Amino acid sequence: MPAYQSVLLKLSGEALMGDDSYGINPLTIEAMATEISEVVQLGVKLAIVIGGGNIFRGVAGGAAGMDRATADYMGMLATMMNSLALQDSLRQKGVEARVQSALRMDQVVEPYIRPRAIRHMNEGKVVIFAAGTGNPFFTTDTAAALRGAEMNVDIVLKATKVDGIYSSDPKKDPLATRYDTISFDEAIVKNLQVMDATAFALCRDRELPIKVFSILKPGALMRVVNGDPEGTLVHV
Ligand code: UDP
């Protein structure tokens, strides 16, 4: 019996990049789809929010002189490409997946419709939420917190390149230690970066726990879902 019956998995765009410096690496996305399919086979209801940083980030467009809101819409379109790629990969593994977009793109994917998304999840389909929140100046972390709360999942799983939350930056500080668990309040007092501030506040408000773990460790997603020791749990 998995520890969590329903989860929202937040994947950064970089999780699809592998060792490349840009875009979607075919072997990486295939490996990701395999790990996801194993979790789905356990009967866990799964929704995914995927970032776009492997293709385009609004902040980079803004820094290069673009109108920031326009650049953010481009970032949201990048998440659409990643979502379609992941849907395709999952289907190749025999997993039913549906992309729902916060920005309408009716010829390609369903629009975001909450009851329909819930129904898909109840039917065992993976729902991939594309285009973040649909609003510029937000991030896909916030979309993950928002959709996680709307889908009423047990936990938000934030897959990163680091295997949890550390007392300080483990790349710079050899004495940095990893927390197995930490409360929302303690994370604030210690000024630890878990998700961006809006996402963090939303999860805290909704009493929605967050698990931060490394996507680079094979089998980590399965261990997290099973409740085995892995990453850092942020709890109320
Ligand atoms: N974005 C946005 N609103 C949202 C979600 C995303 O404007 O609700 C844009 C923003 O420009 C962001 C880009 O989409 O830089 C890609 O998302 P994000 O940076 O969160 O992706 P990740 O870092 O997880 O790959």
Residues whose N, C-alpha, C, O or C-beta is under 5 A from the ligand:
A	BS01	UDP	L11 S12 G13 E14 G51 G52 G53 N54 F56 R57 G58 V59 A71 D72 Y73 G75 M76 A131 G132 T133 G134 N135 P136 F137 F138 T139 T140 D141 A143
